[in-house]
């Protein structure tokens, strides 16, 4: 494995004026930094949390279960005191807790009668260290859905605008998947897919025979199933199927800022990083309508400082960027910067995960699998255009899932047993099962809003966020339909003893929050133009999920990457032409 590249210099105080200040170091910020530095721009990346170094700062990696004090569970008292919200995330464990926010220090509020689960990862790399790596392009059906349904907020771009940038980030990141030629999820530039298990192959055949419009494919994932020469040159290795991606991957097989976008940016010598720098607000020059940089509060000492740049990219996560925008007030902009439309904070969306189904799958007793594959099976949205909608709700959903074999040593901790018989049981494979989970699209509704609390502030003196977000009747009906359809497809696949349930969960828990500073053609109804550039302030860009106009059914991170790379290229050209 190639040696780690030199780390970029860390900045505390600086009077330099950078070509760009990038706020946030996750999926979006990493791509912006890479693209800008490779074009010769001097970039400062501002991160509110601590520095996390690739291969050095993964304390949970390679730890065997019996080497962990609590078998990878976080002690209850610690959960109650520090992680009451973060514990809801599927990836929250004793070996990953260092990558999650501390709820005690990160308060927020919700409107009475509502709930919101805000999952945060405040360190260098952000949620790129924790995401599920499922990677799908959005299609023209997604980009045009609002217009087709007569809903305000048409995307100002289509797939053709993003296609070359999707390809650009896919080749560099490495997306394992299969070419399917499906209109609702355009094919990517793929490396070889991970394999389906025999029970999944059988389920695929049965489901597709009965439902010709429903395709069962292997999930597309940002894990290196087979590294290309480009990936090897990056110092990245093949996925070892350890199921430890969220602990940190020293092989660099799973995508993170640390393993993919930081090394080339650092190699240019143009990147500087300011960790432990909580952005309070943007510095705005009223005279020439430009942002001049960011005001920050030191994460540890609470000291105030400023960083200056010719342009600013907000990549602090959907909610983080929205908080900065709303808190950047001036005499002419009392409701926050870049908010002449009054849209900032509105139209907050997240995918609905509120249903799942599973069942036992008879047969296949002589089949097993090797390793712990980093993806599962996937059924793309089969209601992707108005002619395919159900009569009682709009849009559709995708399904994830996979086959599994129970009662082995991993699952045995949940079973009763003692002594030699129990030990023998753990060495024997149980029966097969098959499960599905639901990922439903959410409609963009103005009333789903995040705002600044009028009186409550956090430890850095920044107004807390206040959420007023609800699932609409449309999402509820969609989840109910998904329960019926998942059960039917499991039966078609031959499953028995099926348990299909609604499990209402609060918005936010999908960790796919988008939409609170959306793109659009009309400055009166949107915050950003088709290049992720503020309508109001030309040298301000927002390239994370805040820019979305709708959710689609796809996991959004691949689109974050493509939008960020595209916007960085555009901004570099605009800066060179002195238009910023």
N, C-alpha and C positions, 0 to 999 in steps of 0.2 A: 504494500500500500504506500502510495507516495506520501512524503512528509507534508505536514500541514504548512501552508503558506504563512509568511509573516503576517502577524496581526496588524491591522491598521492602527495608527496612533490614536490614543485616547485623549480627548480634549476636556479640560475643565473650564478655565477662563480663556477667552479668545476675543481679540479685537479685529480679527480678519473678516473680510466680507467674502463669503463663499459664493460660488456660482449658483449653488442650490442648497437649501436646507431641507432635508427629508425628515419628517416627523414620523417615527415608527420604523421598526426593523423586522417586521414579519414578512409574510408572503409578498405584499405589495411594495413595502419599503425596500426590501432586498432587491427586487427587480428594478425599481427606479434607480437605486444607487448603482447597480451594475451597468445599466444602459447609459446613464449620464457619465459615469467615470470613464467608461470605454470610449466615449466621445470626447474625452479630454477635459471635462468639466471638473472643477474642484468642488467636492461635495462634503457636507457635514451631515451625518446621520444622528439624529437626536432620539435617544431611547430613555423612557422614564424609569426603567428598571436596571438591574445589575447586568454586568457583562457575563455572558455564558460562552465559553470557548469550546470549539469543536474538539471532541475526544478527551478534553481535559476535565470538563465540568458536567459529566454524566454519572453521578454517583450511584445510580441504580442499575447501570448497565452490567450485564453478565452476572448478576447476583442470582444464585440458585434459591429456590423457595426456602430451603432449610437454613440458608445463610441470613435470612431476614428475620429480624426480631419479632415481627408480628405477621409473618407469612404474607407480606405485602398489603396488610390492612393498616389503615391509619387509626391510632388509638382514639377511642370515642371522645374523650375529654378534649383532645386536640381538634377533632372535627367540630365539636360544638363551639369551641372558643374561636377558631380561626377559619373554618372552611364550611360553614353551614350551607352556603350556596354551591361552592365549587365541588363539594362531595357528590352533587347530582350528576356530574359529568362521568361518562363511561370510562374515561381515561384516568380518573383520579384514584391514585393508589399511593402506598407508602414510597414506592420507587419513583413516582412522578410528581409528588406533591410540591416539590421545589419549583416546578414550572408553572404552578397555579398561583393566582392572587390570594392575598390574605383578606378575607371578608371583614375582619375586624377593622382593618385600615382603609377599606374601600366601600364605605356605606353608600346606599342609594335608597330611594323610596318608590312606592307604587301607589297609584290611586286606589282609594277604598273599593273593595270588590274585585280587584285585579291582582295579578301576580306576574312577575317577570324573573327569569333566571339568567343573570348576567355572568357568564363564564369568562374569566380574564387570565391572561398570561403575561405578566409584566416583567419581562426580562429581554435581553437581546435575543432576537429570533422570534419573540412573541409566540403566537399560536402555530407558527410553522413547525414548532417542536411537538405539537400535540394533535394536529389535524388528522383526519382519517385517510387522507391522501386519495380519496375517490375523485377522479378527474374526467369531466365530461364537457364538451363544447355545448354552448347554447345554440339553438337553431333559429332560422328566420321565423318559425312559428312562435318562439319565445320572444324574440325582439319585436314581433308585430302583434302580440296577443292583446295588449291594451287597446291598440287601434282597432283590431278586429272585433273586440267586444264592446267598443264604444266607451271605454274607460279612459279618463284623462291621464296623460303621462306617457305618450308614445316614446319609445326609445329613439334617439336621433341617429342611431347606427343600425346596421344589419350585419348578418354573418359575413358578408363579403368584405366589410370594413375591418373585421377582426381576423378573418381567416389567415392572412399572412403572419399575423402576430401570434395567433394560436399556434401555428406551425413553428414559429421561432422559439417560443417558450417550451413547446413540447419536445422538440429535438434536444434542447439543452437540458431540460429537467429529466427527461426519460419517463414516458408514459407507457406502461405495459397494458396492452389491450388487443382486441381483435377487430378487423375490418368487417363491418356489418351492412354498410350502405343503408342506414336507417335515416329517414328524413328528420326525425325528432332529436337525434343526437349525431350530428355529423362526425364522420371518422376523423381521428387524429393522426398525427405522425407517430406511429407506434413502434415500440420494441416488442419482442414476443410476449404473448399473454401468459399469465399463469394458467395452470391446467384446472379443468373441472374434475370433480370426483365422479366416480361411476354412478352413484345414486343421483347426482345432479344432471348428468348426461341423460339418464333415463327420465328424470322429471322434465327436462327440457323437451324431449321428444313427445311426451304425453301432452304437456301443456300446449305446445305449438301445434300439435295435431288438432286439438279441440278448439283452440283460440288462435286462428291464423294471424290475427293482428297483434299478438303478444309474443315478443321474442325474449327468450331467456339467454343471456350472454354472460360471459365472465366480466366481473367488475373491472373497470379501467382505473389503474392505480399508479401513483407516482412513486413506484418502487422499482429498482433495477432488477428485472428478471434476468436480463442478459445485457450487461453494459456494452455500449458501443466504444469505438476507439476514442470518441470525444469524451465519454464519461470516464474512461480509464485515464485519459490525459488530465482530467479534473482531479484525479486522486480518489475516485470513488470505486467501490467494489460491489460485487453481486449481493443481492438480498439472500440472507441465510435462513429466512423463514423462521425467525426466533420468536416472533410476536412480541418484540420489545421496542418497537418503533418509538413509543412515547417516552421511553427511558433515555432516549438519545442513541443515535446509530453511528458508531465510530467508523463503520464501513462506508458511510455516506450513501447507502443504498436507498434510503427513504429521503424524500425531498425536505430540506430545511434551508433557511437562510445560511446557517453555519456551513453546511456541506456543499451548497450549490451556487448561490449568488454572491456570497461574501468573498470567497477566494479570488474570482476574477476581478472584482471591484478593488480588493486590497492590492492585487498584483499591479494595478495601474499606478499606484502611489498617489492617487487623487482622492482617496477616501479617508475621512477622519470620523471618529465616533465619539459622541458625548453621552455616556451612560449616566444613569441616576439623575436624569434631567427631566423633570415633570413639566410639560408645557402648560403654562397658565393661559396664554393668549398670544395672538399674533400682533406684531408691531405694525401699525398701519399709518401711512403717510397720507393725510387728508389732501395735501396740496396737489400731489400728482397721482392720487388714487392707486397706490402700490403698497404691497406689504414689504417691509424691510427686514423681517426676521421674526424671531420668536422670543418671548419672555419665558424663562423657566424658573422653577423652584427646585433646589437640590433635594433629591429624594431622601437624603439622610440628615443633612445639616439645616435644611429649610432656607438656606441662603438663596438670594435672588441673583440672576444674571441674565444676560441677553446674548443671542447669537444672530448674526446678520447674514443675509443672503440676497442675491439678485432675484431669486424666485423661491417659493416655498411649495413643497409637496406635502399634503396631509395624507399619511398612510397609517394612521394610528389606530385602525380598526373602525368599523362603522360608527360605533358609539363614542369612541375616543375622539375621532375627528369631528363629530357633531358637537361634542362638548366644547372643543376648542373654538369652533366657529361661533357657537352661541355666546361664549364668554369673551369673544374679541369685540368689545363694544367701543364705540367712539361717538362724539357728539352727533355726527351725521348718520350713524348706524347704531341706534340704541338697541336694536333687536339682534345684534350680532353682525359680523362681517359677511359679505356676499349673500345677504338675505333680503334684498329688496323685494323678492317674491313672497316673503313670509313663509316659504315652504320648509326651511331648515328645521329638522326635528320631526316633521310630519311624514306620513307614509312609511313608518317603520314596519318591516316585515321580517318573518322568519319562517322556515319550513315547519310544517306540522308533522310531528312524529307520533301522534297520539293513537296508534293502533299497531298490533302485531299478531302473529299467528304461528303456531308450531304444531307438529304432530309426529307420531312415530312412523317409521318407514320400514315395513317388513321386507325381509330379504337382504341380499348383499352381505351376508355374514362372513364371506371369505374375502371381502374387500376392506382395505384400510388405506391410510394415506401417510405420507412422510412429511415431517415439518409442520409448521404452523403458518399456512399461506396468509399473506397480508391483504387479501381481498376475498370476496365471495361472489355469488351470482347476482345478477341485476336484471330487472324487467323494466325497460324504459317506458315512459309515459305512453299509454296507448289511447289517450284522450287529448291529443296534442293540438287539435284544431276544432273550431266551433262545430263542425259537422259531426264530430265524435264525442261531444260533451254529453253527459247525462242530462236529462231534462230538468233535474232539480238542483243542479249546481254547475258553476263554470269551472273550466280548466281541469286539471287531472293530477295524477300522482305517479311516482315511480316506486318500485319495490326492490329492496335489497334482501339478502338472506344467504342461505347456504345449507348444505348437509353437514351433519356432525355425528360422531359416535360417542355415546354416553358411557358412564360408569367406568371410566379409566382413572388413572391416578390424579389427573387434573380435576375431574369433577367429583372425585370420591370424598372430598372434604365436606360435601353437602349431604352425604349419606351416613346413616347409622352404621356402626360396626365397631368391632374390637378384636384384637388378637390376630392369630394366624389366619383365620377365615377372612377377616377384613383385609389383611395384607394380600391374600391371594386374589380377592375380588379386585383390588386396585390394579393388578397386573393383567386383568382380562377386559377385553373390549365389550361394551354392552351393545344394545341394539342401535340402529341408525335412526336419526331424526332429520326433519327438514323444517326450516323456519323462514318466515318472511317478516320484514318490517316495512312500514309505510312512510313515504316522504312526500307530503302533499304540498302543492303550490298554495300560496297565500295571496289573496287579492290586495292591491294597494289601496288602502283606505286612509283618507286624510286624518280621521279621528284617532288613528293609532299613532301616538305621538310620544316623543321623549323631549323633555324640557329641562331647564335649570330650576332647581328648587329655589323659591324666593328667599329663604332664610338659612337653610342648612348648608354647611360647607364641610369639606374634608380636611384632613390634617395639613394639607398644603394651602389651605385658604381658598380653594376653588369650589364654586357652587356644585353641590351634588346633582346628579341626574335624577329626574322624577319620571317614572314610566306610567303611561296610561294606554295600555295595549290589551286588546281582547281578541280571541278567536271569533270570527263572524259565523253566522249561520252557514255560509258557504263552506267554510273549513270543517264545521261540525258534520254537515251532510256528506262531505267528501270522505271523512274518516269512517263514518258509518258504512258507506259504500265499500270502502277498502276492506273492512272486516268481512263482509259478505264475499267479496271477490277472492280474498286470500284463502278463505276456507274452501271455496269452490275449487281453486287451483290446487290446493293441497290434496283434496280428494281425487282430483284428476290425476295427480302424480302418484296416487296409491297410498297416501298417508292415512293413518287411523288415529283414534284417540286425539282428535284435533282440539286445540284450545285457541280460539280466535277472540280477541278482546279489544275493546276500547280502553285505553289507559291515558286519560287526559293529563297532559303535562303542560306547564306554563310556557308561553312564548319565550324564546331565548335559548331553550335547552337544546335545540338543534345546532346551535352555535353557528347559524347561517344568517345572522342578522344583516339586513341590507335596507337601503332605500331612503335614509333620512336626510340626504343632500343630493337629490336625484339629478340626473342628466335630463336634457330636453332641448327642444328647438326654441321655445319661447321663454325669454327671461322672466316673464311675468308668472310662469308656473313651474319654474325649475331653477336649480342653483348652478348647474354646470352645463357647458355646451358638449358637443359630440367628441371633443378631445379631452374631456375631464377638466376643462379649464373653467374657472369662475366666469359667469357672465358679467359680474360686477367689477371684479378686480383681475386684470389680465395676467398678472404674474403669480396667481394662486391656483393650484391644482389639487384635486382630491381624487385618488385612484383606488381607494378601497371599496368595500361594499356599500358605503354611503351613497355612491353614485348610481346604484341600480334603480331601474324603473319598475321592475317586477322580479319575482324570484325564479321563474321557471321551476322545474322539478329537479334540476341538476345541482349537485354540490357546486358551490360558487367559486372555489379557489382558483381553478384553472382560468376562469374569466377574469378574476382579480389580476392574475399574472399578465394576461394578454392586454388588458386595458392599461396596466401600469407601464409595460414596455412600449406600447403604442404612444401613450401620452408623453413619456420621457423623450422619445424620438422627436415628437412634434415640438416639445418645449425647447429642446436643444437647438432645433432649427430656427424657432422663433427668437431665441436669445441671440443666436449668431446674426440674425437679420435685424437685430435691435428693435424688435416689436414688443418686447416685454419691459 
